[in-house]
Amino acid sequence: MSRRARGSPSWAPRSTTETARWTEGMGAEGTRAMQDSFDFIVIGSGSGGAPVARRLAEAGAEVLVLEAGRDPKGVREIEDPSSWFGLQRSAWDWAHDYAPVPEVLGRTIAIPRGKAVGGSSATNAMMWYRGTPADYARWDAEAPGWSFDEGLPFLRRAENWAGGATDLRGTGGPLSIERSSTEHPLTRAMLAGGRAMGLPDLADPNGPEPLGVALGNFNLKDGRRWTSADGYLRPMLGRGVTLIPETRALDLVFTGDRATGVETTAGRFTARRGVILAAGAFETPRLLTLAGIGPEAELARLGLACRVRAEGVGQNLQDHPLLRALNFRLTEPFGPMQGNGGGTLTIWKSDASLPEADLLAFPIQGRSGVPALIEHYRLPDQGPLFAIGLGVMRSWSRGRLRLTGTGVDDPLDIRPGLLTDPRDLVAMKRGVEALLDMVTGPAFAGLFAGFAAPEGRLTGDALDTFVRRGCSTFFHCCGTARMGASDEAPVTSRLAVRGTRGLWVADASVIPVIPACHTHAPVTLIGERAATFILEDA
């Protein structure tokens, strides 16, 4: 059997002249454009790849970072926080989709993933929300060594928090983090609405146990988006880090069981000490599978020789179901969007008996909805509307992804299982009911002018249908190459790929259980810790 039956590829190797131009364009002064051998190669420049590359370089290693996307530095729609909605399905997006399934009424759901220097930190909602000790206790149960106390020094090390250093928060780190303002009327209404729900004010949602209503933390610097590349990579270019954008990783190169390089659209690069996969929860399992590391039956189906039998690759896919969104008519227009269009977090329990909060709501200064919801309710593009998104943050549903072929551009069959566990549907319906009560109460009296989507209160099958029609992704896909102590986990607790040497994973793929937060901060933690493990183990 051949290693791979690649079809007619849409890629072609780039010239070394082009490689030189990319490197110089990133400002990597002093790097050797023709160099093709490095201590480490990092595939991906996002939330996990940027920190691991920087920390390895700070320890004296020569690091090559490969990024499939372009450099967004100076691009207005990237840097302007109010423009992030429009980045979906743009040139900055990988354009992946979740496959249609009955639980979401047979809809295809777009799942944005950043294709840019900085990865999804260049296209996301900029939220810095780290999760709770209970989240990391779940990780630690599967992958010993990942408790909150063990991770906290690395989270603090990453932060440059505008609120100042505390036992829980850090300053002086690469990532600029600012608190949203209370100036917007929707922000003030959400804060008052949370209090009306009986929730306390939270000084900081990144505290020990968030339950309440708070101003969000955002990766902004002086009001502009601040990506992982801005904080971690750009200061290191020419100081141990070489970054080549617009370069697709095609295959991993092995010598025996050791990863020794990467085949790319710019040719082959050699890794003297190892390779780190930080391509994200979709592209990392693709690369593992193409390298012969995956479920035995899947490799056989694709015509690939089995290098390492790893049944967990592509399995355990998780995402938070997000309702996009509850839409309401507004008494008068807000004017220009402020910040990222949101500003607050409302964090509460769908059931008072739960040990931890499982719901999160946030405001949107305008219309918001998946295409099916917008079409069904005929929501106008412009007009006096506001919306509230609702996420189930302790979701139970699980799914998987599969390759449809061995070409690098072949679509992935991605099925996260949204709402397949009935507990997620129940929680979301309870969240809808609570938010409708809040918006029709005194806190929103100056803003609420009527329902838009839904057109009124819902019960029974009508509420079920509304939730299924509006259910989308919270962009928090993870778990497809989970870490753990068990031999069934493809990745060890120290982030090494089982059955190989010199190969690690430092992205959302390794998350064993999805945390009740946005995944940018936890993946930054993974990247920070990956460097420590690699330097000790390589």
Secondary structure, 3 states (H helix, E strand, C coil): CCCCCCCCCCCCCCCHHHHHHHHHHCCCCCCCCCCCEEEEEEECCCCCHHHHHHHHHHCCCCEEEECCCECCCCCHHHHCHHHHHHHCCCCCECCEEECCCHHHCCCCEEECCECECCHHHHCCCCECCCCCHHHHHHHHHHCCCCCHHHHHHHHHHHEEECCCCCCCCCCCCCEEEEECCCCCHHHHHHHHHHHHCCCCECCCCCCCCCCEEEECEECEECCEECCHHHHHHHHHECCCEEEECCCCEEEEEEECCEEEEEEECCEEEEEEEEEEECCHHHHHHHHHHHCCEECHHHHHHHCCCCCEECCCCCCCEECCEEEEEEEEEECCCCCCCCCCCCCEEEEECCCCCCCCCCEEEEEECCCCCCHHHHHHHCCCCCCCEEEEEEEECCCCCCEEEEECCCCCCCCEEEECCCCCCHHHHHHHHHHHHHHHHHHCCHHHCCCEEEEEECCCCCCHHHHHHHHHHHEEECCCCECCCCECCCCCCCECCCCEECCCECEEECCHHHCCCCCCCCCHHHHHHHHHHHHHHHHHHC
